[in-house]
Structures are given as structure tokens and as C-alpha cells.
Amino acid sequence: MKPKGKALTLDVTAKNESDKKVLLAPTEFTLYKNGKKQESYFGETNHLDGNLDRNKTVKGVLQYDIEGAGEYELIYKPAYINDKKEYKWHIEVK
């Protein structure tokens, strides 16, 4: 599968610091540029995904088909745990 624009690959390490097992899925992450949602891209096989026991860590990638250089905002909204928080990271692509 080829991206329409440029592919952005983010290497991610996630640790479950809750007291319950959680399911982590790429669909819980959304990438935006200037408020516009960027499409997910699935060119790698090591996506951040799976059940994560408490106090355990998982590594994987998130990939997006992006417009090019600029500032992006990655938002994580847990869908499978009772956590209404939203987590944000700003990413500069050169």
C-alpha cells in the first residue's frame, strides 16, 4: 500500500499504569494538521495494538498519510477504558 502524500511513522512506547488490563488500538489515536484530520496509513506490520496488562509496556508504530512538512497534533482518546481524558502531543515534521 502506497501513501497518497508522505507517510509519517511514529515509533510509540505505551505503558499501562492503570490497575486494569486495557486494549490499545491505533483507532484511539488521531493526527491533525491545522484542524484537518490526517488519514491512517498501514504500510508497516508492527502497529501499536493489543491487550496490555497492568504495569506492562508495548512498542509499535502509528502511521499516517500526511500533507508534508509542518506542525501536527496527535490526540489519544482511550476508547476501551473508563477514562474521559484526552492526551495531546505536538509533532513538528520537517
Phi and psi restraints in degrees (value plus and minus 20) as a CYANA .aco file:
   2 LYS   PHI    -126.4   -86.4
   2 LYS   PSI     120.3   160.3
   3 PRO   PHI     -92.3   -52.3
   3 PRO   PSI     134.4   174.4
   4 LYS   PHI     -93.8   -53.8
   4 LYS   PSI     -60.1   -20.1
   5 GLY   PHI    -129.6   -89.6
   5 GLY   PSI    -137.0   -97.0
   6 LYS   PHI    -132.0   -92.0
   6 LYS   PSI     125.9   165.9
   7 ALA   PHI    -113.3   -73.3
   7 ALA   PSI     109.8   149.8
   8 LEU   PHI    -127.7   -87.7
   8 LEU   PSI     103.7   143.7
   9 THR   PHI    -132.4   -92.4
   9 THR   PSI     104.0   144.0
  10 LEU   PHI    -129.7   -89.7
  10 LEU   PSI     100.3   140.3
  11 ASP   PHI    -102.1   -62.1
  11 ASP   PSI     102.3   142.3
  12 VAL   PHI    -144.2  -104.2
  12 VAL   PSI     117.8   157.8
  13 THR   PHI    -138.5   -98.5
  13 THR   PSI     105.6   145.6
  14 ALA   PHI    -141.2  -101.2
  14 ALA   PSI     117.2   157.2
  15 LYS   PHI    -142.0  -102.0
  15 LYS   PSI     112.2   152.2
  16 ASN   PHI    -105.1   -65.1
  16 ASN   PSI      85.6   125.6
  17 GLU   PHI    -119.1   -79.1
  17 GLU   PSI     -12.4    27.6
  18 SER   PHI    -105.4   -65.4
  18 SER   PSI     155.9   195.9
  19 ASP   PHI    -116.7   -76.7
  19 ASP   PSI      -9.4    30.6
  20 LYS   PHI    -147.6  -107.6
  20 LYS   PSI     136.9   176.9
  21 LYS   PHI     -90.0   -50.0
  21 LYS   PSI     119.3   159.3
  22 VAL   PHI    -149.3  -109.3
  22 VAL   PSI     134.7   174.7
  23 LEU   PHI    -121.3   -81.3
  23 LEU   PSI     107.5   147.5
  24 LEU   PHI    -132.8   -92.8
  24 LEU   PSI     109.2   149.2
  25 ALA   PHI    -157.4  -117.4
  25 ALA   PSI     127.2   167.2
  26 PRO   PHI     -78.4   -38.4
  26 PRO   PSI     -45.6    -5.6
  27 THR   PHI     -89.0   -49.0
  27 THR   PSI     -31.6     8.4
  28 GLU   PHI    -103.7   -63.7
  28 GLU   PSI     -27.3    12.7
  29 PHE   PHI    -130.0   -90.0
  29 PHE   PSI     117.2   157.2
  30 THR   PHI    -153.3  -113.3
  30 THR   PSI     117.2   157.2
  31 LEU   PHI    -131.4   -91.4
  31 LEU   PSI     114.1   154.1
  32 TYR   PHI    -146.6  -106.6
  32 TYR   PSI     129.0   169.0
  33 LYS   PHI    -150.8  -110.8
  33 LYS   PSI      99.6   139.6
  34 ASN   PHI      32.1    72.1
  34 ASN   PSI      20.0    60.0
  35 GLY   PHI      60.5   100.5
  35 GLY   PSI     -23.0    17.0
  36 LYS   PHI    -118.1   -78.1
  36 LYS   PSI     105.7   145.7
  37 LYS   PHI     -87.5   -47.5
  37 LYS   PSI     113.9   153.9
  38 GLN   PHI    -115.8   -75.8
  38 GLN   PSI     124.1   164.1
  39 GLU   PHI     -98.3   -58.3
  39 GLU   PSI     123.4   163.4
  40 SER   PHI     -88.4   -48.4
  40 SER   PSI     130.7   170.7
  41 TYR   PHI    -150.8  -110.8
  41 TYR   PSI     115.6   155.6
  42 PHE   PHI    -141.6  -101.6
  42 PHE   PSI      44.8    84.8
  43 GLY   PHI    -111.3   -71.3
  43 GLY   PSI     -43.2    -3.2
  44 GLU   PHI    -116.8   -76.8
  44 GLU   PSI     144.3   184.3
  45 THR   PHI    -124.6   -84.6
  45 THR   PSI     -31.0     9.0
  46 ASN   PHI    -117.8   -77.8
  46 ASN   PSI      36.0    76.0
  47 HIS   PHI     -93.2   -53.2
  47 HIS   PSI     130.6   170.6
  48 LEU   PHI     -89.6   -49.6
  48 LEU   PSI      89.7   129.7
  49 ASP   PHI    -186.0  -146.0
  49 ASP   PSI     127.6   167.6
  50 GLY   PHI     108.6   148.6
  50 GLY   PSI     154.7   194.7
  51 ASN   PHI     -98.9   -58.9
  51 ASN   PSI     117.6   157.6
  52 LEU   PHI    -147.8  -107.8
  52 LEU   PSI      92.3   132.3
  53 ASP   PHI     -87.7   -47.7
  53 ASP   PSI     140.2   180.2
  54 ARG   PHI     -81.4   -41.4
  54 ARG   PSI     122.4   162.4
  55 ASN   PHI      40.7    80.7
  55 ASN   PSI       2.8    42.8
  56 LYS   PHI    -131.2   -91.2
  56 LYS   PSI     139.4   179.4
  57 THR   PHI    -141.1  -101.1
  57 THR   PSI     125.2   165.2
  58 VAL   PHI    -153.3  -113.3
  58 VAL   PSI     126.1   166.1
  59 LYS   PHI    -141.2  -101.2
  59 LYS   PSI     127.4   167.4
  60 GLY   PHI    -196.0  -156.0
  60 GLY   PSI    -192.5  -152.5
  61 VAL   PHI    -140.7  -100.7
  61 VAL   PSI     132.3   172.3
  62 LEU   PHI    -137.1   -97.1
  62 LEU   PSI     116.4   156.4
  63 GLN   PHI    -150.3  -110.3
  63 GLN   PSI     122.6   162.6
  64 TYR   PHI    -156.8  -116.8
  64 TYR   PSI     129.0   169.0
  65 ASP   PHI    -111.4   -71.4
  65 ASP   PSI      85.5   125.5
  66 ILE   PHI    -129.4   -89.4
  66 ILE   PSI     147.9   187.9
  67 GLU   PHI    -101.9   -61.9
  67 GLU   PSI     -35.1     4.9
  68 GLY   PHI     111.5   151.5
  68 GLY   PSI    -176.0  -136.0
  69 ALA   PHI     -83.2   -43.2
  69 ALA   PSI     136.1   176.1
  70 GLY   PHI     118.1   158.1
  70 GLY   PSI    -194.1  -154.1
  71 GLU   PHI    -116.9   -76.9
  71 GLU   PSI     113.3   153.3
  72 TYR   PHI    -142.5  -102.5
  72 TYR   PSI     137.5   177.5
  73 GLU   PHI    -144.5  -104.5
  73 GLU   PSI     102.7   142.7
  74 LEU   PHI    -120.1   -80.1
  74 LEU   PSI     106.9   146.9
  75 ILE   PHI    -139.4   -99.4
  75 ILE   PSI     111.7   151.7
  76 TYR   PHI    -133.8   -93.8
  76 TYR   PSI     101.3   141.3
  77 LYS   PHI    -142.2  -102.2
  77 LYS   PSI      86.7   126.7
  78 PRO   PHI     -81.8   -41.8
  78 PRO   PSI     104.5   144.5
  79 ALA   PHI    -119.2   -79.2
  79 ALA   PSI     -43.7    -3.7
  80 TYR   PHI    -126.8   -86.8
  80 TYR   PSI     -13.8    26.2
  81 ILE   PHI    -149.6  -109.6
  81 ILE   PSI     141.4   181.4
  82 ASN   PHI    -102.2   -62.2
  82 ASN   PSI      45.7    85.7
  83 ASP   PHI    -152.0  -112.0
  83 ASP   PSI      92.9   132.9
  84 LYS   PHI    -109.4   -69.4
  84 LYS   PSI     -15.6    24.4
  85 LYS   PHI     -93.0   -53.0
  85 LYS   PSI     138.1   178.1
  86 GLU   PHI    -144.4  -104.4
  86 GLU   PSI     112.2   152.2
  87 TYR   PHI    -133.0   -93.0
  87 TYR   PSI     116.2   156.2
  88 LYS   PHI    -150.1  -110.1
  88 LYS   PSI     122.8   162.8
  89 TRP   PHI    -152.9  -112.9
  89 TRP   PSI     120.6   160.6
  90 HIS   PHI    -120.9   -80.9
  90 HIS   PSI     111.3   151.3
  91 ILE   PHI    -145.1  -105.1
  91 ILE   PSI     106.4   146.4
  92 GLU   PHI    -120.3   -80.3
  92 GLU   PSI     100.6   140.6
  93 VAL   PHI    -125.5   -85.5
  93 VAL   PSI     106.9   146.9
